Amino acid sequence: MLFAPSAFAADPAPPLISPAEVQRSTAPIPSAQGVKKVIGPLTKTNAWGSFSGMVIDPGSGEVLFDRKGDRPLIPASTAKLATAAAALKTFGTTHRLTTTTKRSQDTVYLVGGGDTTLTRPQLRKLARETVKALGATKRVNVVFDESLFSGPKLGPGWSRSFPSLGVAAPVSPLMVGLGKTAPGARSRVKNPARQAATLFAQSLKAQSVQVESVVKGVAPATATELAQHQSVHMTELIGDLLADSDNDLAESLAHLVGGKVVGDASFKGGAQATASILKSAGISTAGMKLADGSGLSRSNAISADTLADLLSVVALGKESSWWPISAGLAIAGSTGTLANRFKTKSTKAGAGVVRAKTGSLTGVSSLAGLVRDDDGRLLVFALISNKVSSLYSARETMDKIASQLAECGCTS
């Protein structure tokens, strides 16, 4: 089974194949001719503009389909596969992100640790634990510390309207409720760290602690810890990142990787570190250019070859910490960004047996993942199209391709 049994909720789809089974599988290997015959015509539509596509049998290493697979294109959110791999390689599967409160004299520091999943109830609990640790102290200043990250808060080429549209919040290691202007809203605040500190201060006041001021600053090295909140394990964070295509979490993880690997917790550092990690894992990165961790930037460029190579490493278990990537992929017709796809007559064969990361920007559609074919062979596929005239049509065609791979043995 490709999923770790205890990390995620019960899997509604038939299990995929474990790395050991992929390596020793005796199921027939599809032929390149057979695969091309089935999916080739679907990739020749003019509506796709620029295209890069690959299908690989990871067990044998055979390339079953390659149509300009080495062409770097804007990948949209399939770039999150690279971010997930880098985060897992850097921090491991059990790592948690920690939000901390510290004290120096009569000042309480709220220190961000990159946890974009922190909720308002969790922040209130952190405030209660902080008050308990303060003891008799009933008058404090609150300082919010977001010094863990550096550089711009919006990624290269990002629209300044992204926060107000709810696409992503300004990147910060300290935020609560995804930096939304209000619970249930889509739009994000301009300063997530200040919002978190203001809400934290309100919780202190509700417990009879007088807050004199709320300002930005940096906790001194001599500050003592009062309380902390830890996120779920990295395995679950990666599940949220991939299945739901969480832009905020992607950027936080990329910044954290940059800080840990190259000492630069910024968009630039995260991109540099991610590329270095993929290359060190033996993944083809020719022509790859990374500008952010979420895939929102149109300055990103990745080929289908790179994505397929990464997923092949995952399928074969060559990187032991990367199993949450396969576990985190959305299940066709069931979960995450694929919950409402693979519902048509021509795509239903892929429901439950295709697991993939989606990608979508204006004029950009991508899909990369794993599929078990009719003979029980695990295949890896990666499809990227730019300059598409219809996103709906592009998605549907990509779903058809993945479904065709699921439905046929393609051995002749």
C-alpha positions in Angstrom: 0.0 0.0 0.0 1.4 3.4 -1.0 -0.2 5.1 2.0 1.2 5.0 5.5 -1.8 3.5 7.4 -1.9 5.7 10.4 -1.3 9.2 9.0 -4.5 9.8 7.1 -8.2 9.0 7.2 -9.4 5.8 5.7 -8.8 5.7 2.0 -12.0 5.3 0.0 -10.2 4.2 -3.2 -8.5 0.9 -3.9 -4.9 0.9 -2.6 -2.1 1.7 -4.9 1.1 -0.3 -5.0 3.8 -0.2 -2.4 7.4 0.6 -3.6 8.4 -3.0 -3.0 5.6 -4.2 -5.2 6.4 -1.6 -7.9 10.0 -2.9 -8.0 9.0 -6.6 -8.3 5.8 -6.4 -10.2 5.1 -9.1 -12.7 2.2 -7.2 -14.3 2.7 -6.7 -18.0 4.6 -3.5 -18.9 2.6 -1.3 -21.3 4.3 -0.7 -24.6 5.2 2.8 -25.8 3.3 2.1 -29.0 0.2 1.0 -27.0 0.3 4.1 -24.8 0.8 6.4 -27.7 -2.1 4.9 -29.6 -4.4 5.5 -26.7 -3.4 8.9 -25.5 -1.5 10.4 -28.4 -4.5 11.8 -30.2 -5.7 13.5 -27.1 -2.5 15.5 -26.7 -2.6 16.9 -30.2 -5.3 19.5 -29.7 -4.5 23.0 -30.8 -6.5 24.3 -27.8 -3.5 23.4 -25.6 -1.0 25.8 -27.0 2.4 24.7 -25.6 2.5 21.2 -24.2 4.9 19.0 -22.2 3.9 15.4 -21.4 5.4 12.2 -20.0 4.3 8.7 -19.0 6.8 6.5 -17.2 6.7 2.9 -15.9 8.7 3.4 -12.7 9.2 -0.3 -12.1 11.1 -0.8 -15.3 12.2 2.8 -15.8 10.8 2.7 -19.4 9.5 5.9 -20.9 6.1 5.0 -22.4 5.2 8.4 -23.7 7.2 11.6 -24.3 5.9 14.6 -26.1 8.2 17.4 -25.6 8.7 16.1 -22.0 11.8 18.2 -21.5 10.1 21.5 -22.4 10.0 23.8 -19.3 6.5 25.4 -19.0 4.6 27.3 -16.3 3.6 24.4 -14.0 1.0 26.2 -11.8 0.3 24.3 -8.6 2.1 21.1 -9.7 5.1 23.0 -8.5 3.9 22.1 -5.0 5.2 18.6 -5.6 8.7 20.0 -5.6 8.0 22.1 -2.4 6.6 19.0 -0.7 9.7 16.9 -1.6 12.0 19.7 -0.3 10.1 20.1 3.0 10.1 16.4 3.7 13.8 16.0 2.8 14.7 18.9 5.0 12.5 18.3 8.1 11.4 14.7 7.9 7.9 13.3 8.4 7.4 14.0 12.1 8.4 17.6 12.3 5.9 20.1 13.7 5.7 23.9 13.2 5.7 25.8 16.5 4.2 29.1 17.5 5.8 30.3 20.7 5.2 33.0 23.4 8.2 34.3 25.3 8.8 36.8 28.0 11.4 39.4 28.7 10.5 41.6 31.8 7.0 42.9 31.2 6.9 42.2 27.5 5.3 39.1 25.9 6.6 38.1 22.5 4.4 36.2 20.1 6.9 34.4 17.8 5.9 32.9 14.5 7.3 29.6 13.5 5.7 29.2 10.0 2.5 27.5 11.0 -0.1 28.8 8.6 -2.6 26.3 10.0 -3.0 28.0 13.4 -6.7 28.6 14.1 -8.3 31.2 16.3 -9.4 28.7 19.0 -5.8 27.4 19.1 -4.5 31.0 19.5 -6.9 31.6 22.3 -5.7 28.4 24.0 -2.1 29.6 23.6 -3.1 32.9 25.2 -4.7 31.0 28.2 -1.5 29.0 28.7 0.6 32.2 28.4 -1.5 33.9 31.1 -1.1 30.9 33.4 2.7 31.0 32.9 2.7 34.8 33.6 1.5 34.1 37.1 1.0 37.4 39.0 1.9 39.6 36.1 -1.2 41.4 34.9 0.2 44.2 32.7 2.3 43.6 29.6 3.3 44.8 26.2 2.8 42.5 23.3 5.4 42.2 20.5 4.8 40.1 17.4 8.0 38.6 16.0 7.9 37.5 12.3 11.6 37.7 11.9 11.9 34.1 10.8 11.1 35.0 7.2 12.8 37.7 5.2 12.3 39.5 1.8 9.1 40.4 0.0 5.7 39.2 1.3 4.3 38.8 -2.2 6.0 36.4 -4.7 7.7 37.4 -8.0 5.0 38.3 -10.5 2.1 37.9 -8.0 -0.8 40.2 -8.5 -1.2 42.7 -5.6 -4.9 41.7 -5.6 -4.1 38.1 -4.5 -4.7 38.8 -0.8 -8.0 40.6 -1.3 -9.2 37.9 -3.7 -8.3 35.2 -1.2 -5.7 33.5 -3.4 -2.9 33.8 -0.8 -2.1 35.9 2.2 1.1 38.1 2.4 3.7 35.5 3.4 4.5 35.6 7.1 5.6 33.0 9.7 2.9 34.2 12.0 -0.7 34.1 11.0 -4.0 32.8 12.3 -7.0 31.6 10.4 -5.1 31.9 7.1 -5.0 35.7 7.7 -8.6 36.0 6.6 -10.3 39.3 7.4 -13.0 37.4 9.3 -14.0 33.7 9.9 -15.6 32.4 6.7 -14.3 35.3 4.5 -12.1 34.8 1.5 -10.2 38.0 1.5 -7.0 38.3 3.6 -5.6 41.1 5.7 -2.5 43.1 4.6 -0.6 42.2 7.8 -1.3 38.7 9.0 1.2 38.9 11.9 -0.3 42.1 13.3 -3.7 40.6 13.0 -2.6 37.5 15.0 -1.0 39.7 17.7 -4.1 41.8 18.0 -6.3 38.8 18.4 -3.8 37.4 20.9 -3.9 40.6 22.9 -7.7 40.5 22.9 -7.5 37.0 24.5 -5.1 38.3 27.1 -7.4 41.1 28.0 -10.3 38.7 28.3 -8.3 37.1 31.0 -7.8 40.3 32.9 -4.3 41.0 31.6 -3.9 44.6 30.7 -2.1 45.1 27.3 -0.3 48.4 27.0 0.7 48.1 23.4 0.9 45.8 20.4 4.0 46.4 18.2 6.4 44.6 15.9 9.8 43.5 17.1 12.2 40.6 17.7 12.4 38.5 20.8 15.8 38.8 22.5 17.9 35.7 22.9 17.5 36.0 26.7 13.7 35.8 26.5 12.2 32.8 28.4 9.5 30.6 26.9 6.0 30.8 28.3 4.0 28.6 26.1 3.8 27.1 22.6 1.4 25.6 20.1 2.6 22.9 17.7 1.0 22.0 14.4 0.2 18.5 13.2 3.1 16.4 11.9 4.7 17.2 8.5 3.0 14.1 7.0 -0.4 15.7 7.6 0.7 19.2 6.5 1.9 17.7 3.2 -1.5 16.0 2.8 -3.2 19.4 3.2 -0.6 21.1 0.9 -1.2 18.7 -2.0 -4.8 17.5 -1.8 -6.2 21.0 -1.2 -3.4 22.9 -3.0 -2.8 25.2 0.0 -0.9 28.2 -1.3 -0.2 29.7 2.1 1.3 26.5 3.5 3.3 26.0 0.4 5.0 29.4 0.7 5.7 28.9 4.4 7.3 25.5 3.9 9.4 26.8 1.0 10.6 29.7 3.1 11.4 27.3 6.0 13.4 25.1 3.6 15.3 28.1 2.3 16.1 29.2 5.9 17.3 25.8 6.9 19.2 24.8 3.8 20.8 28.0 2.5 20.2 30.4 5.4 17.7 32.5 3.4 14.0 32.2 4.4 12.6 34.1 1.5 11.1 33.3 -1.9 14.6 33.3 -3.4 16.1 31.1 -0.8 13.2 28.7 -0.9 13.5 28.3 -4.6 17.3 27.9 -4.5 17.1 25.3 -1.8 14.3 23.3 -3.4 16.1 23.1 -6.7 19.2 21.9 -4.9 17.3 19.2 -3.1 15.7 17.8 -6.2 19.0 17.8 -8.0 20.7 16.0 -5.1 18.0 13.3 -5.3 19.0 12.6 -8.9 16.0 14.2 -10.4 16.3 15.9 -13.8 16.0 19.6 -13.3 17.1 20.8 -16.8 15.5 24.1 -17.6 13.7 24.3 -14.2 13.3 27.8 -12.8 11.6 28.3 -9.5 10.3 31.7 -8.2 8.0 30.6 -5.4 6.8 27.5 -3.6 3.1 27.5 -4.5 3.2 27.8 -8.3 1.4 31.1 -8.3 4.2 32.9 -10.1 4.3 32.8 -13.8 8.1 33.0 -13.6 8.2 29.3 -12.6 9.2 26.8 -15.3 9.2 23.0 -14.9 9.1 20.3 -17.5 6.8 17.2 -17.4 10.1 15.2 -17.3 11.0 16.8 -13.9 7.6 16.1 -12.4 7.5 12.5 -13.7 11.0 11.9 -12.5 10.1 13.2 -9.0 7.0 11.0 -8.8 9.0 8.0 -10.0 11.4 8.4 -7.1 8.3 8.6 -4.8 6.8 5.4 -6.4 10.0 3.5 -6.0 10.6 4.6 -2.4 14.1 5.9 -3.3 13.6 8.8 -0.8 12.3 7.2 2.4 10.8 10.5 3.7 8.8 11.2 0.5 5.9 8.7 1.0 3.5 11.5 2.2 3.6 12.8 -1.3 1.8 9.8 -2.7 -0.5 9.8 0.3 -1.3 13.5 -0.1 -2.3 13.4 -3.7 -5.9 14.1 -4.4 -8.0 11.0 -5.3 -9.9 11.3 -8.6 -13.6 11.9 -8.1 -13.2 11.8 -4.3 -10.9 14.2 -2.4 -9.3 17.6 -2.6 -9.0 19.4 -5.9 -10.1 16.3 -7.8 -13.3 15.7 -5.8 -15.5 17.2 -8.5 -13.5 15.8 -11.5 -13.5 12.4 -13.2 -17.3 12.4 -13.1 -18.1 12.2 -16.9 -18.6 9.1 -19.0 -15.2 9.5 -20.6 -13.3 10.0 -17.3 -15.1 7.9 -14.8 -12.7 5.0 -15.3 -10.0 7.0 -13.6 -12.2 7.7 -10.5 -10.5 6.1 -7.4 -7.4 4.8 -9.3 -5.9 8.1 -10.4 -4.1 10.2 -7.7 -2.7 13.5 -8.8 -1.7 17.1 -8.1 -3.6 19.6 -10.1 -2.5 23.0 -11.4 -4.4 25.9 -12.8 -3.7 29.5 -13.7 -5.1 31.7 -16.4 -4.1 29.9 -19.6 -2.3 27.2 -17.7 -3.5 23.6 -16.8 -1.5 20.8 -15.4 -1.9 17.3 -13.9 0.7 15.0 -12.5 0.3 11.8 -10.6 0.0 8.1 -10.3 -2.4 5.6 -11.9 -2.8 1.9 -11.7 -3.6 0.5 -15.1 -6.0 -2.3 -15.9 -3.3 -4.9 -15.6 -2.3 -3.7 -12.1 0.8 -1.8 -13.3 1.6 1.5 -11.5 2.3 4.3 -14.0 3.5 7.9 -13.5 2.2 10.7 -15.7 2.8 14.4 -15.9 1.0 16.8 -18.2 1.5 20.6 -18.6 -0.2 22.9 -21.0 0.3 26.6 -21.4 -1.6 29.2 -23.5 -4.8 27.1 -23.4 -7.9 28.6 -24.8 -10.3 26.8 -22.4 -9.3 25.7 -18.9 -12.3 23.5 -18.6 -11.5 21.7 -21.9 -7.9 21.3 -20.9 -8.7 19.8 -17.5 -11.3 17.4 -19.1 -8.8 16.3 -21.7 -6.1 15.7 -19.1 -8.6 13.7 -17.0 -9.4 11.6 -20.1 -5.7 10.9 -20.6 -5.3 9.7 -17.0 -8.5 7.7 -17.3 -7.3 6.0 -20.5 -4.2 5.0 -18.7 -6.3 3.5 -16.0 -8.6 1.7 -18.3 -6.2 0.0 -20.7 -3.3 -2.4 -20.4 -1.7 -0.8 -23.5 0.6 -3.7 -24.1 0.1 -3.6 -27.9 
